[in-house]
Amino acid sequence: KYRFKVADQTIAVIFDKWGNDYEVGFAVENEYGNINWERTGKGNEFKIFSAFLDCAIDFFSHKVPIKKGMAMTFTAGSGREKLYRAIAHKMCKKFDLEFNEIDRGSYSSFKLVKK
């Protein structure tokens, strides 16, 4: 788990392993370590998404190098698809991944697979 501060918020970036794949997400963490997956509504989304991207790049560059067939997945709530799509494209370019987006109505799923 990675943590970073944006304004008065601590953001936790979590990498959950599922077989050979990783589900990646981020949420606000309080002083007791409890996670809130809801939007904060406090702004700073570009700083948060940029820091999230930096954490994901660091994780997959240094801690768990991406191997052929390995996938990372994440979901975007309604209204955040464009930001997540930008992250997906940057990750694809950085790690030579294939990108798949699935519209699930109230949210979108993104799956990036190593070629």
C-alpha positions in Angstrom: 0.0 0.0 0.0 1.2 3.5 -0.9 0.1 6.7 0.9 0.3 10.3 -0.1 -1.1 13.6 1.1 -3.2 16.0 -0.9 -4.3 19.1 1.0 -5.7 17.7 4.3 -6.3 14.2 3.0 -4.3 11.0 3.1 -4.8 8.9 0.0 -4.1 5.2 0.1 -3.2 3.3 -3.1 -4.0 -0.4 -2.8 -2.8 -3.2 -5.0 -4.8 -6.4 -4.4 -3.4 -9.6 -6.0 -5.8 -12.0 -7.7 -3.9 -14.9 -9.1 -1.3 -13.4 -11.4 -3.3 -10.1 -11.7 -3.7 -7.0 -9.6 -6.7 -4.9 -8.9 -5.6 -1.3 -8.3 -7.5 1.4 -6.4 -7.2 4.4 -4.2 -9.3 5.8 -1.4 -9.1 8.4 1.4 -7.6 6.9 4.6 -8.4 8.4 8.0 -5.9 8.7 11.0 -7.0 5.2 12.2 -6.2 3.5 8.9 -9.9 3.2 7.9 -10.6 3.5 4.2 -13.4 5.5 2.5 -14.0 4.5 -1.1 -16.4 7.4 -1.8 -15.4 10.5 -3.6 -14.1 13.2 -1.2 -15.8 16.1 -3.0 -12.9 18.3 -1.9 -11.4 18.8 -5.4 -7.7 18.2 -6.2 -8.7 15.4 -8.4 -5.8 16.1 -10.9 -3.2 16.0 -8.1 -4.8 12.8 -6.7 -4.9 11.1 -10.1 -1.3 12.2 -10.9 0.0 10.9 -7.6 -2.0 7.7 -8.1 -0.3 7.2 -11.5 3.1 7.8 -10.0 2.4 5.1 -7.3 1.2 2.6 -9.9 4.2 3.2 -12.1 6.6 2.8 -9.2 4.8 -0.4 -8.0 4.9 -2.1 -11.4 8.4 -0.8 -12.2 10.2 -1.8 -8.9 8.0 -4.0 -6.7 6.1 -6.3 -9.1 7.4 -6.1 -12.7 4.7 -6.8 -15.2 5.1 -10.1 -17.1 3.5 -11.3 -20.3 -0.2 -12.2 -19.7 -0.4 -10.4 -16.4 -3.2 -7.9 -16.0 -4.1 -4.9 -13.8 -7.7 -3.8 -13.4 -9.4 -0.8 -11.9 -12.9 0.8 -12.0 -14.1 4.3 -12.6 -17.3 5.7 -11.1 -19.6 7.7 -13.3 -18.0 11.0 -14.3 -14.4 9.8 -13.8 -14.0 7.7 -16.9 -12.0 10.3 -18.8 -9.4 10.6 -16.1 -9.1 6.8 -15.7 -8.9 6.4 -19.5 -5.9 8.9 -19.5 -4.2 6.8 -16.7 -4.9 3.6 -18.7 -3.3 5.1 -21.8 -0.2 6.3 -19.9 0.2 2.9 -18.3 -0.2 1.1 -21.7 2.5 3.3 -23.2 4.9 2.9 -20.3 4.5 -0.9 -19.9 3.5 -2.0 -23.5 0.0 -3.1 -22.4 -3.2 -3.7 -24.2 -6.2 -1.7 -23.0 -9.9 -2.9 -22.6 -12.7 -0.7 -21.2 -16.0 -2.2 -20.3 -19.0 0.2 -19.7 -21.0 -1.4 -16.9 -23.7 1.4 -16.7 -23.0 3.2 -13.4 -19.2 2.6 -13.7 -16.5 1.4 -16.2 -14.0 -1.3 -15.7 -10.5 -1.0 -17.2 -8.3 -4.0 -17.8 -4.7 -3.6 -19.0 -2.8 -6.8 -20.1 0.8 -7.2 -20.8 1.3 -8.1 -24.5 
